[in-house]
Amino acid sequence: MNYSFFDFLQLIGSLGIFIFGMKIFSEGLQKIAGNRLKGILSGMTRTRLTGVVTGFATTAITQSSTTTTVMAVTFVNAGLLTFVQSTGVIMGANIGTTITAWMVALFGFKFKITTIAVAVIGVFFAFLFSKNNRLRNIAEAMVGFGILFIGLDFIKGAVPDINSNPQIFAFLDAFTNYGYWSLILFVLVGTVLTLLTQSSSAATAITLVMVFEGWISFPIAAAMILGENIGTTVTANIAALVGNVHAKRAARFHFFFNVVGVLWMMALIYPVLHAIDFTVQYFTENPVSLMAGSAESRANATLGLSLFHTSFNVLNVIILFAFIPYLVRFVEYIQPDRGGKDEEFHLQYISAGVMTSPGLAITQAQKEIQQFAAVIDKMHDSVTELLFDPTADKPKLIEKVRKYEDATDVLEIEISDYLVRVSEHTNLEHWMTERIRFMQTAINDMERVADIYYQVAKLCERMVETESVWPEAATAEMQQMMQALKAAITTMQDNVARDPAAVSMKDALLREDAIDKYRDQFRDNHYLRLEQGDYAPRAGVIFIDMLNRLERIGDHILNVNESASGRRLKALRIEGAAPLKS
């Protein structure tokens, strides 16, 4: 045997170059597409059929079914897609991923593309340093394209020669003599191979090389392709682990859809393979049976394998299309909605890891900030009930506010960490960098709002402990202050849900101006009541302390609105507006 450990390391390194090239190629294509990917996914999924077309188109653009399915799961998590809409996208992604196999089979085995790939890198490498973002992204995609095929050529050279290493062939051949059971075994091998490489494209390329070099037969390679269709679902399921119930359902659907497809294909595997064999022989100049496994048939076997890959995924969509509602109900049954438990105090919209497209990642962060604003709104309602409902269970409400405050601490840290990881992307456009900075500022202000609401809740607790009571006039004033804050929070929620250009600062400034006027008016009234002896000094101290804290909440809410607009108040100042406060 002439195959050493060093030769094996060369094979692993060649595979690494291929995967790296695929990663760079895919990321470059996604950057070129930019925010249009969001438009494609969220705007073309009204029916399952358009969803299939959308999934196919998105995978063709990104050259990665994993990216498309993870994106679909993330968008379901973010509420941009429904679970049912995502099913079409996932089915289309399965078809779109077969383009990679055709690209590798045609360019990697039928043509000597290595010299062209090196030339492509030579032409576009200089543009990686261009200040033009679009030109730089195109250069990145083309350099990745070149590295991909260089890696494929290295893989072909690093795979042990069949004539010089008969022991390896004998080892593999020992597992291929069990007829149908061998096919089942290699379905598992294909699944494990995809799990190890974390790329169905890389696993498919390895399978194509193995059949081209004669290490495995065409039927065995087809079984591995089926296994790779199962293995590719794992990444989306991992991404859904931290998602809500709808994201988990989308990921489970992807898994079961592919598993059902593999099951029916395994029942018809031999007739389908013979049909593929007949088709390839009919349309090629060298009509040698792919099933023979001869040296003459190997070049065509790569085309036959690509045709099998595409045929399987297209037929799977066609056959199962009418049964999707039943599969959806099955997934909903095994992944039930447990109500609020899945969404209790953790990120709802950001999936594991940062999305390849920074623009899409920013969209997910914005959805998370909307959740942050919703928590602030709930805190306000709880504090309002704590202040003015005499029948309320005050210890329970104070504990509820404390839990909300803990949740905002988690949200601030997790969103901030996510935004930092997004900002680590090289070559971020200026607007993305600015948007990330404003988002960081917004979540910091929102966390301060939560802190102050908790402080107000503790002041309520002190009132109960000291049996302090306000006169009706003071209570009515505090109610007015809380109502003004509620209106400001509603405006804030509306603004953080909008694109920066659509944010209206006029309403935000008017809300803040009303809060300031109430604070000034009620403060004067407070001192007058103290002079008249309308309430005890202890109750008065709590009143003025609470009034000042609520006014500070209004200041932070205005800061959040400013951050949502993506501009500084001095550039937005309207006549009579008050300056921004810190």
Buried (B, 14 or more C-beta within 10 A) or exposed (E): EEBEEEEEEBBEBBBBBBBBBBBBBBBBBBBBBBEBBBEBBBEBBEEBBBBBBBBBBBBBBBBBBBBBBBBBBBBBBBEBBEBBBBBBBBBBBBBBBBBBBBBBBBBBBEEEBBEBBBEBBEEBEEBBEBEEBEEBBBBBBBBBBBBBBBBBBBBBEBBBBEEEBEEBBEEBEEBBEEEEEBBBBBBBBBBBBBBEBBBBBBBBBBBBBBBBBBBBBBBBBBBBBBBBBBBBBBBBBBBBEBBBBBBBBBBBBBBBBBEBBBEBBBEEBEEBBEBBBEBBBEEEEEEBBBBBBEEEBBBBBBBBBBBBBBBBBBBBBEEBBEEBEEBBEBBBEEBEEEEEEBEEBBBBBBBBBBBBBBBBBBBBBBBBBBBBBBBBBBBBEBBBBBBEEEEBEBEEBBEBBEBBBEBBEEBBEBBBEBBEEBBEBEBBBEEBBBBBBBBBBBBBBBBBBBBBBBBBBEBBBBBEEEEBEBBEBBBEBBEBBBEBBBBBBBBBBBBBBEEBEEBBBEBBBBBBBBBBEBBEEBBEBBEEBBEEEBBBEEBBBBBBBBBEBBBBBBBBBBBBBBBBBBBEBEEBBEEEBEEBBE
